[in-house]
């Protein structure tokens, strides 16, 4: 008798696990295919759709900004590539002075806020389009939809990037009214941690004209810091996360000695 019960329990568990696996696969492909899933509109589904819709644009923005010293575009930059890289990039100065002897001047004292603003500018059009696509998808399912879009903001945080949309989608179907607002999506990233190390490097270079990267790498073995001094006394830093392969590169010019000294 106990054996039969155990077999029934095992079969039931297997069926439940199979259903959960199928549901997870459906959700994944629905999200990545940017098709609004059939059924009741919920905050969870809206966040999942926006995340899948924006993800490629977000990754591209982070890669571009982090490889160019924290800017989408910046005239105060130097063209450079490390020996193990294939392409040159315009790397912005996060600390700079056009003179001799003096320490560099921090170009972005509020670095994290600056980076959030740069990401927002780069993904702005895509976020608004994804918000509209989600509302349009609900209409195609027979919902009566009203949408209000007031923009969005980006927050850099440890291990993640947070996208919070200031907007509202009101849906009504079969006398059921649902209001979706404060839609929040999360993206896994090491960019915040790399940026905090970059901020520390700039602070030390601007005050002491030096940064000892060995200490940071001993404290945090997941981090690699490369430093290259060019012939015109410019320092190029590359802060890398070994597992995720994310990098943050930036340039510094300060405490320059006259040639021959």
Secondary structure, 3 states (H helix, E strand, C coil): CHHHHHHHHHHHHHHHHHHHHHHHHHHHHHHHCCCCCCCCCCHHHHHHHHHHHHHHHHHHHHHHHHHCCCCCCCCCEEEECCCCCCCCEEEEEEEECCCCCCCCEECCCCHHHHHHHHHHHHHHHHHHHHHHHHHHHHHHCCCEEEEEEEEEEEEEECCEEEEEEEEEEEEEECCEEEEEEEEEEEEECCHHHHHHHHHHHHHHHHHHCCCCHHHHHHHCCCEEEEEEECCCCCEEEEEEECCCCCEEEEEEECCCCCCCC
